[in-house]
Amino acid sequence: MGIMKIVAFKLGEEEYGLDINHVQSIERIEHITRVPNAPAYVKGVMNLRGNVTPVIDLSSKLEMGQSNYTETSRVIMTKIEDIELGMIVDQTSDVIDIAPEHIESAAGSFESTYFNGIAKIDGRLIILLKLEEIMKNDNE
């Protein structure tokens, strides 16, 4: 495994990262249309350039409470195969290259359904999310 490029973002005080290969764009929170009978973390759908994409509150999905939406809140538009999903985060920080030796595996250290591991870079700890797991529950 070579260098991994991630998009880093914040939920509360914690920093998270997603593989940039799955990130299509980062958007401001525009009008979100609510969907009836959706789980609490599903905020609704957004019409983005003619594509209607489901949007979730990532904090809520990870059971860390609801986000407070502010000027810095963003929707990270992601895609795996044909599935698109927007995730509301508190703030996006930057794109970082991470070498494999900077990643600690999550295996066995904590509940790792949604986590691939933790990247340690310049004193930052960035929790790496497994996008396919986050998406999977939404489509069951």
C-alpha positions as YAML, in Angstrom:
chain: A
units: angstrom
residues:
- id: 1
  name: MET
  ca: [0.00, 0.00, 0.00]
- id: 2
  name: GLY
  ca: [1.50, 3.32, -1.05]
- id: 3
  name: ILE
  ca: [0.84, 6.85, 0.07]
- id: 4
  name: MET
  ca: [-2.81, 7.45, 0.88]
- id: 5
  name: LYS
  ca: [-4.41, 10.84, 0.23]
- id: 6
  name: ILE
  ca: [-7.14, 11.79, 2.63]
- id: 7
  name: VAL
  ca: [-9.52, 14.68, 3.11]
- id: 8
  name: ALA
  ca: [-9.30, 15.68, 6.78]
- id: 9
  name: PHE
  ca: [-12.31, 17.13, 8.58]
- id: 10
  name: LYS
  ca: [-13.60, 17.78, 12.07]
- id: 11
  name: LEU
  ca: [-16.56, 16.53, 14.06]
- id: 12
  name: GLY
  ca: [-16.44, 18.47, 17.30]
- id: 13
  name: GLU
  ca: [-12.85, 18.46, 18.52]
- id: 14
  name: GLU
  ca: [-11.86, 15.23, 16.79]
- id: 15
  name: GLU
  ca: [-10.27, 14.98, 13.39]
- id: 16
  name: TYR
  ca: [-11.31, 12.38, 10.84]
- id: 17
  name: GLY
  ca: [-10.20, 11.43, 7.37]
- id: 18
  name: LEU
  ca: [-11.70, 9.92, 4.23]
- id: 19
  name: ASP
  ca: [-9.87, 8.45, 1.27]
- id: 20
  name: ILE
  ca: [-9.86, 11.19, -1.35]
- id: 21
  name: ASN
  ca: [-10.66, 8.66, -4.08]
- id: 22
  name: HIS
  ca: [-14.21, 8.51, -2.72]
- id: 23
  name: VAL
  ca: [-14.68, 12.26, -2.27]
- id: 24
  name: GLN
  ca: [-16.38, 14.01, -5.16]
- id: 25
  name: SER
  ca: [-16.76, 17.50, -3.77]
- id: 26
  name: ILE
  ca: [-17.17, 19.58, -0.64]
- id: 27
  name: GLU
  ca: [-20.26, 21.76, -0.56]
- id: 28
  name: ARG
  ca: [-21.88, 24.32, 1.68]
- id: 29
  name: ILE
  ca: [-25.12, 23.14, 3.28]
- id: 30
  name: GLU
  ca: [-27.79, 24.13, 0.79]
- id: 31
  name: HIS
  ca: [-31.47, 23.37, 1.05]
- id: 32
  name: ILE
  ca: [-31.93, 19.84, 2.36]
- id: 33
  name: THR
  ca: [-35.32, 18.24, 1.69]
- id: 34
  name: ARG
  ca: [-36.45, 16.05, 4.56]
- id: 35
  name: VAL
  ca: [-37.47, 12.46, 3.83]
- id: 36
  name: PRO
  ca: [-40.33, 10.87, 5.81]
- id: 37
  name: ASN
  ca: [-39.61, 7.83, 8.03]
- id: 38
  name: ALA
  ca: [-35.84, 8.17, 7.65]
- id: 39
  name: PRO
  ca: [-33.52, 7.29, 10.54]
- id: 40
  name: ALA
  ca: [-32.64, 10.30, 12.76]
- id: 41
  name: TYR
  ca: [-29.16, 10.68, 11.26]
- id: 42
  name: VAL
  ca: [-30.55, 10.99, 7.72]
- id: 43
  name: LYS
  ca: [-31.09, 14.72, 7.21]
- id: 44
  name: GLY
  ca: [-32.77, 14.30, 3.82]
- id: 45
  name: VAL
  ca: [-31.70, 14.79, 0.22]
- id: 46
  name: MET
  ca: [-29.85, 17.56, -1.60]
- id: 47
  name: ASN
  ca: [-30.21, 18.39, -5.27]
- id: 48
  name: LEU
  ca: [-26.68, 18.98, -6.48]
- id: 49
  name: ARG
  ca: [-26.15, 19.75, -10.15]
- id: 50
  name: GLY
  ca: [-29.24, 17.70, -11.02]
- id: 51
  name: ASN
  ca: [-28.27, 14.74, -8.81]
- id: 52
  name: VAL
  ca: [-30.46, 14.02, -5.82]
- id: 53
  name: THR
  ca: [-28.14, 12.74, -3.10]
- id: 54
  name: PRO
  ca: [-29.01, 11.51, 0.40]
- id: 55
  name: VAL
  ca: [-27.37, 13.53, 3.18]
- id: 56
  name: ILE
  ca: [-26.57, 12.24, 6.66]
- id: 57
  name: ASP
  ca: [-25.39, 13.96, 9.82]
- id: 58
  name: LEU
  ca: [-22.11, 12.12, 10.33]
- id: 59
  name: SER
  ca: [-21.89, 12.93, 14.08]
- id: 60
  name: SER
  ca: [-25.34, 11.48, 14.57]
- id: 61
  name: LYS
  ca: [-24.52, 8.40, 12.46]
- id: 62
  name: LEU
  ca: [-21.42, 7.76, 14.59]
- id: 63
  name: GLU
  ca: [-23.59, 8.21, 17.72]
- id: 64
  name: MET
  ca: [-21.76, 11.33, 18.85]
- id: 65
  name: GLY
  ca: [-24.86, 13.55, 19.01]
- id: 66
  name: GLN
  ca: [-26.19, 15.98, 16.42]
- id: 67
  name: SER
  ca: [-23.93, 18.56, 14.81]
- id: 68
  name: ASN
  ca: [-24.62, 22.24, 15.31]
- id: 69
  name: TYR
  ca: [-24.56, 23.69, 11.82]
- id: 70
  name: THR
  ca: [-22.41, 26.78, 11.52]
- id: 71
  name: GLU
  ca: [-20.70, 28.84, 8.83]
- id: 72
  name: THR
  ca: [-17.89, 26.26, 8.75]
- id: 73
  name: SER
  ca: [-20.18, 23.22, 8.36]
- id: 74
  name: ARG
  ca: [-19.77, 21.42, 5.05]
- id: 75
  name: VAL
  ca: [-21.29, 18.50, 3.18]
- id: 76
  name: ILE
  ca: [-18.67, 16.08, 1.89]
- id: 77
  name: MET
  ca: [-20.10, 14.44, -1.22]
- id: 78
  name: THR
  ca: [-18.81, 10.88, -1.49]
- id: 79
  name: LYS
  ca: [-19.26, 8.04, -3.92]
- id: 80
  name: ILE
  ca: [-18.45, 4.34, -3.96]
- id: 81
  name: GLU
  ca: [-19.38, 2.52, -7.14]
- id: 82
  name: ASP
  ca: [-22.85, 3.91, -7.95]
- id: 83
  name: ILE
  ca: [-23.79, 4.96, -4.44]
- id: 84
  name: GLU
  ca: [-23.55, 8.62, -3.55]
- id: 85
  name: LEU
  ca: [-23.85, 10.03, -0.05]
- id: 86
  name: GLY
  ca: [-23.44, 13.49, 1.42]
- id: 87
  name: MET
  ca: [-22.05, 13.71, 4.95]
- id: 88
  name: ILE
  ca: [-22.42, 16.81, 7.09]
- id: 89
  name: VAL
  ca: [-19.23, 17.62, 9.02]
- id: 90
  name: ASP
  ca: [-18.36, 20.53, 11.30]
- id: 91
  name: GLN
  ca: [-15.43, 21.74, 9.23]
- id: 92
  name: THR
  ca: [-13.10, 20.48, 6.51]
- id: 93
  name: SER
  ca: [-9.40, 21.09, 7.10]
- id: 94
  name: ASP
  ca: [-7.09, 19.92, 4.35]
- id: 95
  name: VAL
  ca: [-5.91, 17.16, 2.05]
- id: 96
  name: ILE
  ca: [-3.05, 15.16, 3.52]
- id: 97
  name: ASP
  ca: [-0.69, 12.51, 2.18]
- id: 98
  name: ILE
  ca: [-0.27, 9.69, 4.68]
- id: 99
  name: ALA
  ca: [2.42, 7.06, 4.39]
- id: 100
  name: PRO
  ca: [1.43, 3.56, 5.57]
- id: 101
  name: GLU
  ca: [3.91, 3.68, 8.46]
- id: 102
  name: HIS
  ca: [1.94, 6.57, 9.98]
- id: 103
  name: ILE
  ca: [-1.25, 4.50, 10.23]
- id: 104
  name: GLU
  ca: [-2.07, 2.41, 13.29]
- id: 105
  name: SER
  ca: [-4.54, -0.34, 12.61]
- id: 106
  name: ALA
  ca: [-7.83, -0.20, 14.49]
- id: 107
  name: ALA
  ca: [-8.06, -3.98, 14.70]
- id: 108
  name: GLY
  ca: [-8.72, -5.13, 18.22]
- id: 109
  name: SER
  ca: [-8.10, -1.77, 19.88]
- id: 110
  name: PHE
  ca: [-11.69, -0.57, 19.77]
- id: 111
  name: GLU
  ca: [-15.01, -1.11, 18.03]
- id: 112
  name: SER
  ca: [-13.87, -0.70, 14.46]
- id: 113
  name: THR
  ca: [-16.94, -1.10, 12.27]
- id: 114
  name: TYR
  ca: [-16.55, 2.41, 10.87]
- id: 115
  name: PHE
  ca: [-12.82, 2.90, 11.40]
- id: 116
  name: ASN
  ca: [-9.82, 1.72, 9.41]
- id: 117
  name: GLY
  ca: [-7.25, 3.01, 11.82]
- id: 118
  name: ILE
  ca: [-5.66, 6.17, 13.12]
- id: 119
  name: ALA
  ca: [-3.14, 8.28, 11.25]
- id: 120
  name: LYS
  ca: [-0.50, 10.04, 13.32]
- id: 121
  name: ILE
  ca: [0.88, 13.07, 11.51]
- id: 122
  name: ASP
  ca: [2.66, 16.15, 12.90]
- id: 123
  name: GLY
  ca: [1.12, 15.70, 16.31]
- id: 124
  name: ARG
  ca: [-2.37, 15.24, 14.87]
- id: 125
  name: LEU
  ca: [-4.41, 12.08, 15.37]
- id: 126
  name: ILE
  ca: [-6.79, 11.52, 12.46]
- id: 127
  name: ILE
  ca: [-9.37, 8.76, 12.64]
- id: 128
  name: LEU
  ca: [-9.70, 7.09, 9.24]
- id: 129
  name: LEU
  ca: [-13.28, 6.20, 8.36]
- id: 130
  name: LYS
  ca: [-14.47, 3.20, 6.32]
- id: 131
  name: LEU
  ca: [-16.87, 4.84, 3.93]
- id: 132
  name: GLU
  ca: [-18.29, 1.57, 2.65]
- id: 133
  name: GLU
  ca: [-19.41, 0.63, 6.19]
- id: 134
  name: ILE
  ca: [-20.99, 4.03, 6.79]
- id: 135
  name: MET
  ca: [-22.90, 3.67, 3.53]
- id: 136
  name: LYS
  ca: [-23.84, 0.04, 4.00]
- id: 137
  name: ASN
  ca: [-26.28, 0.60, 6.87]
- id: 138
  name: ASP
  ca: [-28.11, 3.23, 4.89]
- id: 139
  name: ASN
  ca: [-29.05, 0.83, 2.16]
- id: 140
  name: GLU
  ca: [-30.17, -2.22, 4.10]
...
